[in-house]
Amino acid sequence: MDMNADRTQETMARPANNKGDQPMVVIERLVKQFGRLRAIDDLTMTIKAGETYGLIGPNGSGKTTLIRMLVGLLRPTSGTIRIGGERVPSPQVAASLGYMTQLSALYLDLTAKENLRFFSSIYGLRGKEQERAIQEMLERVDLADRANGVVGTFSGGMRQRLSLACALVHRPRLALLDEPTVGVDPELRRAFWDYFAQLNREGVTIIVSTHQLDEAAHCTRLGLLRSGILLAQDTPRQLLLQSGKDNMEDAFLYFASRKEELS
Amino acid sequence: MNFARIAALASRIIRQLLRDRRTLALIFVVPVVIMTLLYLVLTNTSSVHTLALVRPSGPGSNQINTLLDSLLPGKDTLHVVNINASQVDSTLKNGDADAAVVFPADFAQAVAAGQQPAVQIVLEGSDPTVASAMNDLAGNIVRQLGIALYVAKLKQSQPGQFAPTSSAGSLPLPLTISQPRYIYGGSQYTYNDALAPVFIGIFSFFFVFLLTSIAFLRERSQGTIERVLVSPLTRAELVLGYIGGFTIFALVQSIVVLLFVVFVLRVHYSGNLALVFLVTVLLTIGSVNLGIFLSTFAQNEFQVVQFIPLVLGIQVFLSGVFWPVAQLPGALQPISYILPLTYANNALRGVMLKGNTFADIAGQLAALLLFALLMVLLSTLAMRRRVV
């Protein structure tokens, strides 16, 4: 049992830049069917290690469904997902993932520190290493002075920051963040994106979903998603160039209409 | 399986419970208040009781009935109602009398023939204090009647025949008194004694069910369950963590209730504490998992509360808390035997009142274990089905 935990920590401690340009996530011909609704339709994409990949699309486009399949909460109807070369769902993969849900998903009756302690514990962190990770995380999301405050008394922005901290406290190699900036004020939103860039430099791969197209420019690469179909994927700059538009919103509409013409 | 992670989950649950003052009050204060109320209600009985008489009715009964009337205490001490033999059980069950003295119809003839007819005392029995007092009172009346009849017989007989026929020196009464029959309960325990053990079971079952189902509902509605499920924590570890956290709580609760019952209410207690805990542990494991299972069918706290009559109401009425299962209508008895509290009640009463050993309650423990395992299976399946 403990061997498993040790392996987990070893995996996390390994410098991610060893991976070089190895793909972090490989998705092939992925389909997810809910009754008659096809939420993900024959999706194939590759996410590189150390990049921030933005899943862009309106509500109901399949972003959350895709992320839930990546973390293993949903089983694909068909197709495969590999993370770090391993088929998901797998316990080894689970240990190296960090997941932030759309809801802030915190224990409101516990303090910030107790939430971080619980979530880091279930990822196998303990002792001094755990305390260090918690303290570092609290400082990173600027909650060190409220560490012992009960989360129920926190504002929306504070909860969102703590939620991010809980997703990252065990130093995952791949962070999957579902709309992390919803309801976050512009200043904090900027801080989040700066932090994501820093995590990329530390070798952490980030998959982030958003329906706010103005945020897309912060991502390394983008996947434009609509009705479960990948409309296009490339760097933000390339997508603007290809579409000949000067903003992401127009670019999205361009790719959406082009897809319709094709089909 | 990783015990450190299970421990992390269990300690988180305890920490959350400790933070919630109202829930703490619910767990520790409410049982004590209810036990006190129950104690007060059950020991507060009226002082004038009613005795139902089934008088002898055959030839020669008039003289005996006159004698009987002269022996009955005054109306400020005892009410007397006359009934016939077929009305005994219904009169007592309706609460119209606390006890009955039943003379056989041919009592007078049997006495005259020297047959020592048996007089039956029937006790309502739901309040053992009353039952015991009525047993003494009715017994005395019948004994006095016996003495009076003996004396009357001596007066009628020839002076030369005056000699005691009993070798033991006690009066050879011309009648016998049968063992008292109880409508409810029995002579060996009091009502408080009979209720205290089952309330330990009810409290741990009910509060743990309520706490788990709401805690688990919150895990779902706040989305934290997804984070937990995404982590390397397995479903088995999740279930065990929940069982661990809530079982520790239920055990502390049953210690509080037990100490209160034994040392403050001074309820009769003769069993092994470890066995009481064993029953509580098994019951709690079942309850935790029933809570998880049912909470997956609820969308909010109010819907959880709606499960209470289903889970608690049925069990309180059918598991032998107030009425023995054997006295329930035949159609309801099979239901009693699928309820975990039926087995918990039997085991707890057996241990606390009769000093039963592990071997004595092994059957009940096996039933509780089976229930617990079934609930673990259901909650694990429900988690798979509803959450993921």
Interface residues (C-beta under 8 A of the other chain):
Chain A: M1 D2 N4 A5 T8 V71 G72 L73 L74 P91 A94 A95 L97 Y99 T101 Q102 L103 S104 A105 L106 Y107 L108 D109 L110 E114 R117 F118 F119 S121 I122 Y123 G124 R126 V150 C166 A167
Chain B: M1 N2 F3 A4 R5 A8 L9 R12 R15 Q16 R19 D20 Q222 G223 T224 E226 R227 V228 L229 V230 S231 P232 L233 T234 V388
